[in-house]
C-alpha cells in the first residue's frame, strides 16, 4: 500500500496502521463521554462570565478519563447480555482502548468551548434588561449548534479526505492519544513520552500557583509602565492590557494560549503571518492613527471596545431603546452620534472587512485549482488518496442524506421559532435563509484556511453588516442573524475538525457522527441551564456599574458582544459606517483586502523560485488581530515568542525532539494549568482568600486607558 503522506507534520505524528477489530462504541464510552460533556459544559459556562474567562479544554477530559477507563476495564463484569442475538453486548469488552478514548474526547469537545448563542441571552436579559423565555432561548442555542452539521456534510469531501487538508490542531490530540496508549521502551539516558507528559503536567500544575495566586503580575508583566508611573504616553506604550504592549510579556500558559490557541500547534508560516499582522497593526497603524488624531482618536482610549459620546463620556445605551426594543430616534438625536475608539473602528472592524474579501480572493487564486480538481473528483473523477483515506475505506461512511435531513429539519425549526417568537427574536424568515446562504458560501474557503494554517477568519462582521442594512434598528434580529450566519459555519468547521481527528485515529465515521450529535445536544442543554441559573442567582451579573470593584463577574466577552449589537443592530451600520456616520471611509478596507492577495499572487508568479512569497497568507495576516478586543497585546507578544521558538527553532534544528515531544508538551501545559486553575478557585478564590501585596495588584498601568485630547474628563485620569 502507498504510504505517502503529503504533509510532513502528519507523516511524523500520525500512525499509518489500523486494527478494525478494536471496539469503539462501548458502555465505558457512553458513561465517560456523557459525564465529560456535562462536566465541561457546566464548568466552562460557569467561568464564562468571569473577568478572566477560563476554558477547560477537551485535553483535560482526555487525560482525566484514562485512569477511570482502566478502572472500569478491571472492575466491570465481562459476561455478555442477550447472548446469541443481534443485540448482544458486554459492559467490558476488554482493555480500555484508544478508539473508545477518542469518542469520549469527542463528547468532551462538545462541552469544551461555549455555546455562542449564550451571548444573545446575556445581551437581552443582562444588558438590555428585557425578558426572554427559556424555550425560545433553548431552541436558539440548540439550532445554532446543530445547523453546522448540514454544512459539514456538504464539504466533507473537500475538507476531510484530502491529505493536504491536515488540520494542524489535531496533531496535539493525536500525539496525546499515542502517548497515553502506546507502550514504548525508555530511550537510553532519556525518558519516555508518558514520563515527559507526566513531568509537564506536574510542572505546569505547580508553577501556575505563582501567576494564578501568589504572584499574578507574571500574567501581565508590563515593566515599561513602572519607569514613568505618571506618564500617560509611557503607559500607553507599555501596557499589555490597555495599550500597545511594548516590552510586555506573560509567563503563564493561559495568557499565552487564551485567544490564539496553542502556539505549539501553529505551523511557523502561519505564526509568521500573525506576527506580521500584529506588528503592522499595533506598532505602525495604531500609533499613527492615534497621534494624528484620526477620527478624534485622542478623545478616547488608545485601545478600547467601549461606546462613547463625542465628548469622551460613556454612552447610555438604554436611553436610546424604545418600548418595542427598537432604536428611539428622538433620544438618539438628543444624545448625539455614537463614537468608537479608533482602534475599535479601524483596526477591529476595518481589518475585519479586509479579511473577508481577502479570504475569498486568496482561496480562489492559491487554492482554486485544487478545489476545482476535487470538485471534479466528487462528480465522477478520481483524486489521489493518502494512506489514512485508504484505511478509512474499511468502514461504512455516513450517508449524505443523514446530514441533509438534519439540515432540512433544523431549518424548518429555526424558521418556525423565529416567526412564532418574533416579538422576542425579531428575525424574519427571510433573514434565516440569507444567514444560511452566507454560512454555506464561506464554509469552504475559510475551511481551507483553517485546515492548512490553524487560523480561522470569522464571519461575524459581514453578517452584522448585511442584516444591519437590511433590517436596521433591531438588535436581537442582528444577534440572531450573526449566530446563524457565523456560528453555524464555525460549528461546521468544528465538526469537520473532529471528523479529521477520527480520520487520523481510524474511528468508524458513523460512530463519530453519533458522538458529535449526542454530545452537542447534551452540552447545549447543560450550557443553557447553567447560564439561566447564574443569571438568576448572581446579583448584578455583568453590570460593572453596580458590581463591587473587585468582583470577578464582569463578563468581558459579553460586553464586546453587546457593544457589537448596539453598533450593528440598534444604531445600525448606516449611522456608523455609512453615509450618516463618521467612519464611512473604513469601507475602503473591503477593496484593500481584495487587492492584497492579488499583489502576493503576482509576486509569486514573477518570482516563482522565492518560496517565502508563497508563504505570505494575506487573510491570516489581516485577520491576526481579529480577536482584539477582548484579546490584548500581552496575549500576542507572549504567544509569538513561544510560536517562534517551537515552530521555527526547535522544528528546524531539533526535529527529532519536536516530533517526539512538541504536541505532548502542549497538551501537558493545557492539562496542568487547567487542573491548577480549578483547584485554586474551588479551595481559595471562591472563598475570597487571597494574598495582598504589590505582586497581586495588576500590571501597574492605570493611565494607559486615559484619553489625551485637551479638556476631556475621565475618572482617574489627569485633564490635558
N, C-alpha and C positions, 0 to 999 in steps of 0.2 A: 504493500500500500504506500502511496506517495505521502511522505511525512512532511512535506513542505508547509511552512507557516510564513506568511508574508511580513509579519511584524516581529521584530527581534525580541521585544519585551515579552510577547506572548510565547514565543519559541523558548525563552529562558525560564518561563514561570509555569505554564500550564502543562499538565501531563498529557501524553499522546496515547493513552491506553484507556480501556473501559471494561468493566465487568457488568453486563446487563442483568446478571442474576441477583445483584445486590438489591434488597428491598428498600424502597424509598418511602412509600406511604405505610406507616406503621402506627400502632397505638401510641408509642412514645412520641412520634412526630406530632400527633394531634394534641396530646396533653401539653407538651413543652412548647409547641408552636403557638397554641391559643394563649397559654399563660404569658409567653413573651410578648405577644401582640397587645394583650390587655395591660400588662405592667408598663411597657414602654409608652403606650398611648397615654396612660394616666400621668406618669411621671413627666413626660415632655410637655403635656398641656399644662400641668401644674406649674412648671418652671417658665412657660412661655411668656407669662405676664410680668416676670421679674425684670429688674433693671439690667441684670446681666443674664439674659435668657440662656439657659443651659439645655443642650440637646444630647440625650443619651442615644448613641448610635446603635445600629444593629450589631456592630462589632462586640459591644459589651454583652449583649444577649448571646451572641455566637460563642463566646468564651464561657459565660456563666452556665450554659446548659450542658457543657461537656461532662462535668462530674455527675450531674443529675442523670444524663443519658446512660453513663456507665453504671450508675447505681441501679437504675431501672432494669438494665440488662442482667444484673446479678440477682435481683430480688423478685422480679415478676415471674409468674408461672409460665412455663413453656408449652403446656398442653394445648392442643388445638380445640377450637369451638366449631360446631357444625361440621365436624369432620366428614369428608366424603361428599360434601355439597359444594355448589359454586360459591357459597357464602363462607367457606372455611377461612378462619383466620386465627392468629395467636397473639396474645399480648406481648410475647417476647420471641421475635424471630431469630434471635442470636445476638452477637456483639453489636454495640452501638456503632453505626457505620456513617460514613461521610455523606452519603446521599440523603439520608433522613435528616442529618445535621444541616445540609443545605436548605432543605424545605423548611425546617424550623426557623432558619435565618430569614427566609423569605417572609414568613409570618411576622417575624420581629421587625423586618424592614417596613412593613405596612404601618407600624406604630412608631417608627424611629424618627420621622420628621414631624410635620404638623399638618393639620387639615387647613389649607389656606383660607377656606370659606369661613373659618372661625373669626377672621378679621372682620367679616361683614357683621357677625353677631356683636363683636366688640364695638364696632363703629356705631351701629344703630342703638344698642342698649346703653353703652357707657359714655360715648362721646356726644352723639346727637340726643341721647336720653329719650328715645322713642320706644314704644312697645314692639316686640317681635315674638310671635308664638313659637312654641317648641317644635311643633310638627313641620311648619314650613322651613324652619331652621335646619331640622334634621334632614329633610328632603334635599335642601340646597347643598348641605355638606356631603351627603351620600352621592347624589348625582354628579356633583363636580369631580369627585374622586373616581367614579366608575366610568364616566364618559370617555376617559383616555383609553380604555380598553378597545374601543372601536378604532381609534387612530392607530393603536399599536398593532392590531390585527391587519390593518391595511398595509403597514410599512414593515412588517417583519421580514419580508423577502429582501429588503434593501438594507436594513439596519442591524440584522442579527446574523444572517447566514454568511455574508461575505467576510472573509478573513481580514480585509482591510478595515472593517468597522470593528475595532478591537476594544472599545470602552475601557480606557485606562484605569478608571476607579475600581473595576472588577479585579484587577491584579492584586490589590491588597487582600481581598477576601479569598481569592484562590490560594495565595501564599499562606494565609492563616489556616485555611482548611487543611492544607497539606501538612503544615507544621503541627496541627493538633491530631492528625490521624496517621501520618506516615511514620513508620519506625525507621530510624537511621542509626548508623554507628557513629559514635563520637569521634570526630577527627583528631588526629594526633596533635597534642598541645592546643586543642581548641575546645569548643562547646557545640552541642547540637542546637538545631533551630529551636526545639522546645525549651531547652535551657536558656537560650538567649531571650526567647519570648517571655519566660518567667522572670528573668532578671529585669527586663524593660518594664514589665507591669509593676513589679515591686519598687523599682527605682522611681518611676513616674508617680506612683501612688504616694510614696514617702515624700518626694520633692514637692508635690502640689500643696502640702501643708504650709509651705512658705508663701507662695504667691496667692494661695486661696484663703489664708487665715492669718499667719503671723507677720507677713511682710508683703502686703498686697501691692505696693508700689512696683514690684517686679513685673506686674502685668502691664503697666504703662509707665515705663522709665523715661521721663521727658526731662533730662538733665539740663537742657538749654534754658528752660524757664527759671531754674534756680539761680542763674547768673544775673538775672535782672528781674527781681520779683515785682517791680513797679512799672515795668515797661510793657505796654500792650503789644508793640511791634515784636519784641523778642518772644513773647508768649504765643503770639500768632504763628511765628515761625517754628517754635519748638514744641508746641502741644501736640501730642499724638492723638488726643481725643477731640479737640476743638479747633485745631489749626493744621498747619502743613506737615507737622511731624518730623522736621529736620533733626536728625540725630536721635530720634526717639526709637525705642525698641521694647519688646516684651519678651521676657524669658519665662514663658508659660504657654503650654501647649494649646489651651483653649483660646487664648488670644491669637495664636499663630493660625489655627485651623478654623476659626469661628465662621468666617463668611466665604472663604475660597476653598474650603475642604482641605484635605491633607496635601501639603506641598510635596510630600514624598510620592504621591500618586500622579503628579502632573509631569508630563514629558517636558524636557527643558525648552524645546522650541515654543511651546505654549506659554511656559512661565516667562520666557524672554519677551514675548509679546505683551503679557500682562505688565511686566516691568516697564517696557517702553511706554505703554499707555498710561500707567500710573505716573511716571516721571514727567511726561509731557503735560498731563492734566494738572498735577499737583504742584509742580515746580516751575512750570513755564506759563501755562494759560491762566491758572487761578491767580497767581500774584500779579500778572499784567492786568487782568480784567479788574482785580480789586483795587490796585493802587492807581489805576487810571480812572477809577470811579465809574466804570461802565454800568449802566442801569442803576445808578445810585448805590453802588456796591458798598460804599463806606458807611451808609446809613444802617446797615445790618451786619451781623457777624460774618466773618470770612467763611465760616463753614457751619451751616445750619439748615434744618429741614422745616423750621417753624414758619408760620404765616404772619405777615406784618402789615401794618398801615404805612402810609407814605412817610410818616414822621418817625418810624422805627419802633412804634409800640406794637405789642402783640395784638392780633386781630380777634375780636369777639365773634366767633363763628355763629353761635346760637342766635345772635341778634339779627342775622340775615336769613333765618329759616322761617317760613310761614307755617300756618296750621296744617297745610296739606303736604308738608315735608318737601316743599319746593323752594326755590330762591325767592325771597322777598325783595323785589326790585327797588321799592322805595327805600327800604332800610339800607340796601347796598349802596344806593346813591348817596345817602346821608353819611355812611361810614367811609365812603371812598373806595377806590380800587384796591385789589389785593396785591401785595408785593411779596416777592421771594428773595432769599439771598441769591447773589449772582451765581454762586456755586450750584445751588439747587436748580436754578432756572436754566443755566447754560451748560454746566458740566453734567448734571444728572439727567435732565430731560433732553438737552441738545444732543449730547452724545448718544442718548437712547434713540433719538430719531436717526442719527447717522448709522448706528449699529444695525438698525432694522434694514435699511436699504443696502448696506454693505454686506449683510448676510446673504441676501438674495443674489446680488451680483457676484460675490466671491464664489458661492457654490456653483453658479452657472458657468463661470469662467474656469475654475480649477477642478471641479468635480462633475461638471455637466456631462462629459463624455462617458465617465464611469457609470453615472446614474442612468444614462440612456442605454448603455450596454446591458446593465442589469435589468432595465425595464424590458428590453427586447427578450432577455432570457426568461423573464416572468411570463411572457406570452408565447412560449414555444421554443425559444432558443436555449442554449446551454452555456452556463458560466462555470468557470473553474472552481472546484471546491477544495478547501484545505482539509487537513486530516480530521479536525474537530467536526466539521459539517458532515463528512463522510461517516464518522462514527455515530452521529445522531440519526442517521438514516435507519438505524436498528430499531427505532421507537416510532410509535404511531404519532403523527403530527396532530396539532389542534386544528380541526376543520375551520375554514374561514367563516362558515355560517354561524359558528358559535359567537365569534366577535361581532358579526353583522347583526345577529339577534339582540345581543346586549346593547348595541348601538341604537337600534330602532326603538326598543322598549325604553331605554334611558331617555332618548329624545322626546318620546311621547309623554313620559312622566314630567320632564322638565317643562315642556310647553303647557301641560295641564296645570302644573303648580304655579307657574308664572301668571297664567290667566286667572286662576281661581283665587290666588292670594296677591292679586295685582296691587292692591292698596298698600301691602307691606313690601313687596319686592319690586314693583314699578316697571319691571322689564316686560315689554310686549312679546308676542310670539315671534315676530319677525326679527327681533333683537337676538333671540336664541339662535335662529338659523344663521344670521350674519356672524355671530360669535363662533359658531361651529365652522363656518366657512374659513374664517381667519386661522383657526386652530389647524385645520386639515391642510391649509396652504403652506404653513410654516413648519409643520412637524418634520417633514423630510429634510429641508435644508439645515434646520437647527439640529436635527438628529445626527446628520453627517458631521457637523462641527463637534457636538458632544461626544460622539463615538470615536473621534480621532484626536481631540485636544483636551478632553475633560473640562471644557468650559462651555457653559450653556447660556447664550444670549436669551434674554427674557422678552416676552411679548406684551408685558403689562402696559407699556406706554402707547403702543399702537392701538390696543383695544380701548384704552381710555380715550384716546384721541377720536377714534371713529364714533363711538357712542356719545361722546361729549358733544360732537357736532350734530349727530343725527337725532339725538334725544336729550337736549340740554336741560339743566336746572333740576335734575332728578338724581340725587346722589346714590340711592340704593340701586337704581337701574344701572348706573355706571359701575358700581361694585360687582353686581351680579354678572354683567356682561364681561367684565375683566376675569372673573372667576371661570366662566365657561369658555372664554376665548383663550385665556392664557394658561390657566391651571390644568385644563383638560389636556393641553399639549405637554405640559410639564409632567403630568401623570403618565401620559403615553410613553415619554422617554424613560420614566422610572420603571415602568413595566418592561420596556424593551431592554433596559439595562439588566433587569432581573432575568429576563429570558436569555441574555447573553451569558450571564453567570451560570445559569442552568445548562447552557450550551457547552461551556467550558468544562463543567463538572459532570456532564453526561446524565442529566436528570430527565426522565421522561417528560416531554412537553405538556402532556395532559395533566400530569401531577403538578407541574409548575403553575399551570393555568388555575387549577383548583386552589392551590395555596394562595395565589395572589387575590383571587376573588373573595375567598372566605376571610383572609387576613385583612383585606381592605374594609369589608363591611363591619367586621368586629371592631377594628380600630376607629372607624368613624363614629360608631355608637358610643364608644368609651370617650373619645375626644369631645363629643357633643355634651354628654352628661357631665363630664368634668368641668368644661367651660361654664356650663349653666350653673353648676354648684358653686364655683368660685365667684361668679358674678353675683350670686345671691347671698354669699356668706362674708365676703371681704368688703368692709365699708370703703367707699370712695375708690374702688379699684380703677386704676389708670388716671385718676384725676389728680394731677400734680399740684393743683392749687389748693386742694383740700387735704392731701396726704401729709403726714409729718415729713420733714426734710430728709430724714434717714430711712424712709420707707422703701422697701425693695419692690413694691408693686406699681412701678411707674410705666410699664408697657412701652418700651421704645419702638418696637416693631409695629405695634398697633397705632402709635402716634403718627408714624410715617404713612401708614395706610390711610388713616383718617384724613391727613393733610392732602393726600392724593385725591381722595373722594371729594374734597372741597374744591380743589383746583380744577379737576376734570368733570366732576359731576354736578356739584351745586352751582358754582360760579360759571364753569364751562370754559373750554379752550378758546372760544372766540374772544372772551374778555381777558384772557391771559396771553395767548399766543396768536390770536387772530387780529382782525382789523380794529378791534376795540381794546386791545391790550398793548402793554409796553414792551412785550417780549416777542413781537412778531418776527423779528429778524432771526430768531432761533430756528425758524422753519428752514432756513438755508442749510442746516445740518443734514436734512434729507438728501439734498443734492450732493453735498460733500461726501456723505457716506457712500453714495453710488459711484462717484468718480474715483475714490481712493483705491478700491480693488483693481480698477482698470489700469491705473498707473503701475501698480505692482505687477500685474499680468503682462503689460507691455515691456516693463523692465526685464521680466523673466524671459520673454521671447527674444529681446535684444541681446541678453547676456545669458544664454542657456547653461553655460558652464559654471555660473556663480550660484551654487546651491543655496547660499544663505538668503538669496532673494525669494526663493520658493518658500522659505520658512516664515516670511512675513505674512501674518494672518490678520488682515485688517479687522474683521468682526471681533476677534479676541482682543486686539489692541484697543479698538474704540470702546468695546464693552468692558474693559478692565475695571473701571470704577463704577460700574452699574449699581453695585450694592452700597455706594456711598451717597448719602447716609442710608441706613444706620451704621454700616461699616465705617471705620475711621482710618486715618493714616497709619496708626500703630499696627493695625491688622495687616496692612500691606507691607510695610517695611520689614516686619518680622517674618512674614510668610516668604518674601522674596529672598531673604538671606538663606533660609533653610532650603528653599527650592533650588537655588543656585548650587549650594554645596552638595546636595544629594543628587539632583537631577543632572548636573554637569560634571562637577569634580569627581564625585565617587563613581558615577556611571561610566565616565571616560577612563579614569585612571585605576579604579579598583572594581572592575566589572564582576569578578567572582564574588566579592563581598556584597556588592549591590544585588546580584542575583540571589544570594543566599539569605540576606538579612533585611533588605530595604523595606519591603512591604510588611514584613513581620514587625519591624521597628514601628512603622506607622500604626499598625493595629494595637501593639502593646501600649503605645503612648495614649491612644484613644481610650483603651480599656482602663488603664491605671488612673488616668485623670478623671474619667467618669466615675469610677468607684470612689475615689477620694472626695470628689465634689458632693456626691450623695451622702456619704458618711459624715462629712463636716456639717452639712445642712441639718441632717437628722439629729446629730448629737449636740451641736453647739449653736449654729447660726439660727436655727428655728427658735431657740430659747433666748436669743439676743445676748449670747455670751461671746464677747469679743475682747480683743487686746487693743488698748488705747495708747498709741504712740505715733510719732511722725511717719513711720513707715506704713501706717494704715490710713493716712489722711489724703489719699488720692495723689494725682500726678503733680499737684502744685502749680497749676497754670490757670488761676481763676479769671485772669483778664483776657484770655485768649478768645472768649466769646463776646467781647465788648465791641460795639461799633466805634468807628473813628471819625465820622463826619462831625463837623462843628455843630454844637448845640443839641445833639441827640442825647436824650436822657435814658439810661438803662440801669436797673438795680445793680448795685455793687460795682459800677463802672465809673471812672472819672469822666467828667464832661470836657470835651475838647474845646 
